[in-house]
Amino acid sequence: MKEKVVVGMSGGVDSSVAAYLLKKQGYDVIGVTMQIWQEEDEFVQEENGGCCGLSAVDDARRVAQMIGIPHYVMNFRKDFKDKVIDYFCEEYLNARTPNPCIACNRYVKWESLLKRCLDIGADYIATGHYSQITKLDNGRYALKCSKTQKKDQTYALYNLTQNQLSKTLMPIGAYTKDEVRQIAEEIGLLVANKPDSQDICFVDDNYGEFIEETTGTKIPKGNFVDPEGNVLGEHKGIIYYTVGQRRGLGLSLKKPGYVIKVDKDTNEVVVGDKQDLFANVLYGNKVNCMSVPEFEDGMKLMAKIRYNSPEVPCRVYMTGEDEVRVVFDEPQRAITPGQAVVFYDGDIVAGGATILRAANENM
């Protein structure tokens, strides 16, 4: 009897080719598109685009028909609002910079989708992410970097659990993007040259207005201050700023100014020099160990502090049951509360955490 796998189909080329490859490998494949904007009209959905629009459903349905698999739409609107949109807004209101893609992956694309699919008799779920899953000698499941570093998506998937990994297939992690598009062209998929979706599908660049409208909260203005507390000007609300930001401050300074801290308690945005952005230590919580059951004190790993940052050497220390202290070999720029720090052991994801704060400490 064939093993049954439900493929999350966004209507893009990656998930489409993933479904094709799994069928070719002999699985009983079912395509599912997650509908998370059902109450919006078609125009608004098309504006947001990506994996959330009506065109995603239409494209996925056409692909499924072409490769000969059933296709269904599942409504995850409530899960998405609770786990992604509400989290996104709350983090900004608390002067942190969220990563909604990580939250969506863990709690919607995996937790909610996996449960529903297992309930209907599936053995696995699958996605079109550029990542691979491996079972290590210690018996644990872990993510392995994809064939193409340029498109690698392991950073955004570090928070998956052992159970989720054990029931997930990621068939395109062994291919480059060009190879995936070539496969799509060879089998005649209409989405072969469809552009990649944007990172955050539910909001454009104007995060502030979105948060105010969604939460019904009028964000108060406050002061820009320098590191000594001297007032530099007025800001339009803490949700409009993030650590490392330089543009859009509206300040007349004698030299470039950068956001080095957003302080919810004082409603201040601290602006300093470029060198003020660097720190050699970060503290994090909400730890997820992946390749190891727990991090050993002083464990030498490589770390990424944002999706597009390079891996850098560090040492990891557990400072509590769910907290880590990360010491970098060299100071890092713009360590941002709310973002993720993800640890790598070679091409294997060791785990990660949510960044609480940065610090400069004498070693």
N, C-alpha and C positions, 0 to 999 in steps of 0.2 A: 504494500500500500504506500502510495506517494506521501511524503511529508508535505503538510499544507503551510504555506507562507503567505502572509498578508503584506503587500508592499504599499508603503505610504507614497502615493503618486501625486506630486505637486503640479503635474502638467509640464514640467521642465525636462530637459534632455537627460539629466543624471538619473532621476528616479524612473524615467521611461526605459532607459537602457538597463537599469538594475532589474526591472521586471522581466525584460526580454532575456537577460542572462540567466536568471533563476529558472525561467521556464525551459530554457535550453539545457540547463543542468538536470532537469527532470523533476523539479518540484511542482506541486499543485499550487498554482499562483492565483491569488485574488488581488485585484487592485482596489485601493481605498483612497479617496481624497477627503481630507479633513476640512470640513466647512466651519469656519470660525467667524465669518462676517455675514451670516445669513439675513440679518434684519436690515442691512444696508442696501440701498438701491444699486443698480448695475454701474451707474456712473462713478459713484464713490469707490466701489470695489475696484474698478478698472484704474482709477487714480492711484490706489494703493498698490495694485499690481502684485508681483511676486507670487508667493504660494497661497495668497489669500483671496484672489479675485475670482470672478465667475469664469473668466477665460481659463483659469487653472483647471476647473472642473471639466470644461468642454474639451480642452486639450488632452487631459488624462483619459477621458472617456473614449476619445478617438484613438489614442494610442492603444488602450486596452482592447478595443475592437480589432485593431489591426494585428496585434500579436496574439489575439485569440484567448483572452482571459476575461473573466467577469469583472465588472467595475461597480463599486458602490460609493455613495457619499455618506459620511458619518458626521453628525453634528457634535462638535466639541466647543461650541460657542461659550458655554458657561465655564468650562474648565479653562479656556483661554483667558477669559476675563478675570477669573479668580487667581490663576497662577501666573499670568504674564502681565496683563494690563494693570491690575491693581498693584502688583509688585513693582512694576516700572514706575508708577506714579509715587508710591510710598517711598521708594528709594530716593528719588529726586527731592521729595519733600523733607527727607532726613539728611540732605546734603551729601548723598552718595550717588555715584554714577553706575546705574544698573547694567546688566548684560541680559536683555530679554531673550536672546537666542538660546543662551544656556538654560534659562528657566523653562523655555518652551520645549527644548529637547528633553529635559529630565521629566517634567511633570505633565506635559501634554503629548508630545510625539511618542514618548515611551510609556510613562506611567498609565495615562488614560487609554491610549491606543492599545498598548500591550494587554491591559486587563480585558478590554472589550473583545479583542481578537482571540485571546485564550478562551474566553467565555463561549465563543462560537466554534471552538474546536481547532483553532490554528496551532501549529507547533512553533512557529517563529513569526516575527515581524521583520521587515527589511526596509532599508532606506537607500537613497542615492547619495549618501555622504562619502566624501573622500577620506576614508579611514578604513582600517582593517581590525578584525578581532582575532585574538589568539588566546589559546589556553596554555599557560606557563607550566613549567616543571613543578612548581609549588601547588598546582591545582587551581590557581586563580585565573580568572578571565581578565584580559586587559586589552586596551586599544593599542594598536600598532600604527605608526605613521603610514600614510598612503604613499603610493609610488611617486606621486608628484608633490614635492614640498610646497610649491607655489599655491596649490589648491588644498593643502592638508587642512582638515577640519577637526582634528583631535582636540584642539584647545576648547572648542565649544561643546565637546562631548565628555569632558573629564568627569562630570558629575553622575554618570550612569552607574547603576548598582551592579553587583555581581549577578543577581537574578536577571536583570534586564540584558546584560551582555550575553548571558548564556542562552538567551532566547532571541538573539538578534543576528541578522545576516547583513553584511555590507559588501556586496559583490563588486562595486566599481573602485574600491580602494586599491586594487591591483592594476589600475589603468590610469593613464594621464587623461587630462581633459580632451586633448586632441584625439586620443584614441577612442574616447567615449563618443565624441561627435562623429568620428569616422564610422563607428559601428552603427550609429543612428542613421547615417546617410546610406550605408550599405543595405540596410533593411527597409529603407524608404520612409523613415519616421518624419512627419511634418515638422516636428519640434527640433530637428537636428541642429539647426542654427539659431534656435531661440535664445535671446540674451539671458544671462544669469539674473536671478531675482535680487532685489536690494536686500540689505541685511535686516532692516526692521520694517516689517510689512504693514504695520498698523498706524504709522505716524510718519510725516515728512520731517524735514529738518527743524520745524518749529515745535520743539518738544514742550516749551513753556506754555504756549497757548493750548496745546492738547491736554496737558496736565490740569490746567485751570478749568477748562471746559469739562473734562472727565470727572474731576473731583468736586466741582462746584466751589473751589477754593480760590479766593483772591490772594495772590502771593504778595506780601508787603515788600516795599522797597527797603533798602538798608544802605550801609556805608561800605565803600571800598576803603580798606586801610592797608598801610604798609606793615612789615613785620614788627615794628615798634608800636603799632596802634594808632599812628597818625592818620587822620582822615584824608583820603585822596579824592573822594567824589561820592556820587550816589549810584548804587546799582539798582536794577529793576526787579530783583527777586532772586533768591539763591538757586532756584531751579534752572536758571538760565546759564549756570556756570559750572565748569568742571576743572579739576586740577590739570595744569599744563596749558590751559586756554590762553591765547594771546589776542586773537581777533575778537572784535565785537564788544570790547570793554568800554569804549567811548571815553577813555581817559586821555588827557593831555599830559604826558610825562616826558621828561628829558631823555629817557632811554626806554627801550622796550620793557613792558611789564607783563608778567605771567601770573595766572592764578596759581597760588601755592597752597591754598586751603580755603574750604568753604565751611563756615562755622554756623551751624543751625542755632546753637544756644544764644549767640550774640547777634545773629542775622547779619554777619559780616562776611565779606569776601576779601581775603588777604592777597595782596598783589606784591610780588617781589621780583628779584632779578632771576635770570636764567639759572644761575648756580644754586639758587634756593630750591630748585625743583629736585635736586639730587639727594638721595638717601641710600644708606647701605643696609638697612634693615626694614623688614615689614612684618607686621603681625596680622594673622588671619584666623578666621573661624569657619564653621560649617565645613569641616575637613572631610574629604572623601578619599580614602585610600583605595587604590585600584590594583596595582601589580603586587602590592605587599599588604599584609593584614594591618600593619601600622608602621609609621616612620620611626626608624631608629634615631636616637639623638645624634646630631652631627652628620646625618646621612648626606653624602655628597651626590647632588643631582644637578640637572640643568633646569632652568625655570623660564617661563614666559609670563610677563605681567600684563600683556594684552594680546589680542588676536594676531596682530601683524608684527609684534616685536620679535627680535631674534632670541634664541635660547641663550641664557647666560649661566655661568657656574654659581652654585650656591650651596649652603648647608642648611639642613632643616632640623628644627628641634621641636618636639612636642612640649608645649607649656601648660597643657591641660587636656582633658579628655577630648575636647573638640576645638583645640586652639594650637596654632603653630607660630613659631618665630623663625623667620627666614633671613639668613645672613648672606649677603652677596659678596663675591670676591671683589667686585668693583661697584661703586655707587650707581644706582639706576635712576633714570629720569622719569618724573611724573608718575610715581606709584600712586594709584588712584583708588580710594576707598569705594567699595561696591563692585569693583572689577574682580576678575579671577586671577589667581596665580596658579599655574599648572606646571607640574613637575614631570620631567622626562628622565628616564634611565636608558640612554641610547635612543632607539626608536620606539621604546615602550613607554606608555603613560603610567607613571608611578602613582599619580593622584593629583589633588589640588585643593584649593580653599578659596574662600572669599576674603578679599583684602579689607582689613579693618583700618589700619593706619600705617604710615611710614615713620621711620625714625633714623636719626644719625647717632650711632653709638660707638664708643671706643672699644675695639676688640682686644 
